[in-house]
Amino acid sequence: MRVLIQRVSEAAVVIGGVERARIGPGMVVLVGIEEADGDGGGEEDIDWLTGKIARLRIFDDSDGVMNLDIIQTGGEILAISQFTLHASTRKGNRPSYIRAARPEVAEPIYEKFTARLSCETVREVKTGVFGADMKVALVNDGPVTILIDSRNKE
C-alpha cells in the first residue's frame, strides 16, 4: 500500500457536482492499493500505515516546529482511494496501472484502512466514494506532502 499525505488547511471532495465531504485543518490521505496487498487482506500493512499516520508529527507546535500529530491538534482526515499511486512510467509516456489492485480486491482493503484509521486516531475519517470520479480540492498547508509505502518499512 502507498499513501500520499498532504497537510491541509481545508479540503473537500465533490462527486457528480455534489459535495461528499469537507474538512478543516488536518490531512488528506490518498490511498493506493496494489494487487500484492490482497494477500492476507492487507492487515499487516493497514496496521502499520494507520499507526504511522496517527503518530506522524507534521503539525506545528507553539514554537513553529513540526512536532505534533493529528490527535494532538484535533485535526480532521479526508481519505481518498487513489489507484494511480501505483502508476508505472518506466516504458513510454502512458502510465501503466498493472500493479494497482482490481476493485474487488482494493475496495475491502480501503474500507478496512479507513475504519482502522478512525479507530487509531479516535476521530471520524471522512471519505470519497471508492471508484467514483471525484473532484478533490485542497489547500496544502506548508506545503507538506509525504509519501509512505508499506513495502519500505525500514
Secondary structure, 3 states (H helix, E strand, C coil): CEEEEEEEEEEEEEECCEEEEEECCEEEEEEECEHHHHHHHHHHHHHHHHHHHHHCCCEECCCCCEEECHHHHCCEEEEEECHHHHCECCCCCCCECCCECCHHHHHHHHHHHHHHHHHHHCCCEEECCCCCCEEEEEEEEEEEEEEEECCCCC
